[in-house]
């Protein structure tokens, strides 16, 4: 299991009638994948994220720094 600390934004698109998935920590990405349901979009987003991490590793590119929240809201 990969340690996935990257943001995944899932947003409904009225135009596409789908949930769109963005991975904003990876440059050059707007929408990476989609799903008919929120759950399908999350599964597809996780799969794309894992594939992107593998692709970076195979090409010896450093991974982008993940956006991490360090404070817990009270």
N, C-alpha and C positions, 0 to 999 in steps of 0.2 A: 504494500500500500504506500503510495506516494504521500509526502507531506505537502498538502495543497494549501498554502497560505495566501493564495491570490484571490483578489476580488472577482466575483461573478455577479453581474447585474442582470436580472431577469425583468423584462418590461413588456407589458401587453401592447400590441400594435393593432389598432383598429383597422388600419389600411391593409395589413397583411392577414388579419384575423388569426394571429399566432402570437405566442410569447417569444420575444427575441432575447438572445443572450449575448452580452458583451463581456469581454475580459480586458478591462481598462489598464491593467498593469503592463500589458504587452503592447508596445508601440505599433502604430499602423493598423490597429484593429478598431472597427466600429462594432459591427455585429458579427459574431463568430458562428452562431448556430441558432436554432429555434426549436420550438415544440408546439404541438397542438394543445397540450396541457402544461401547467406549471411544472409538474413532476417530470414530464418528458423533457422539457427545456432544461431542467436542472441536471438530469442524467446526461443529456447531450452536451451540456456545457462542461460537465466534469470530464467527459470523454475527450472533448477538444482540448481542454486544459492539459490533460495527461499527454496527449499527442504533441502538443506544443512543447512541453517540457522535454519529452523524448527527442523531438526534432532539434531543439537547442543543444542538447547533450551530444547528439550524433554529429552536429556541425561544430562542436567545441565552442559554441557561443556562450558567453556568460548569461545567466538568467537575469531578467530585470528584477529589481528590488520590489518585493511585494509591499503594498500599502497595508500597514498594520496599525490598528488602534491599540494604544497602550493604556488608556485610561478607561475605567468603567464609570458610566454615568450613574449618578446617585438618584 
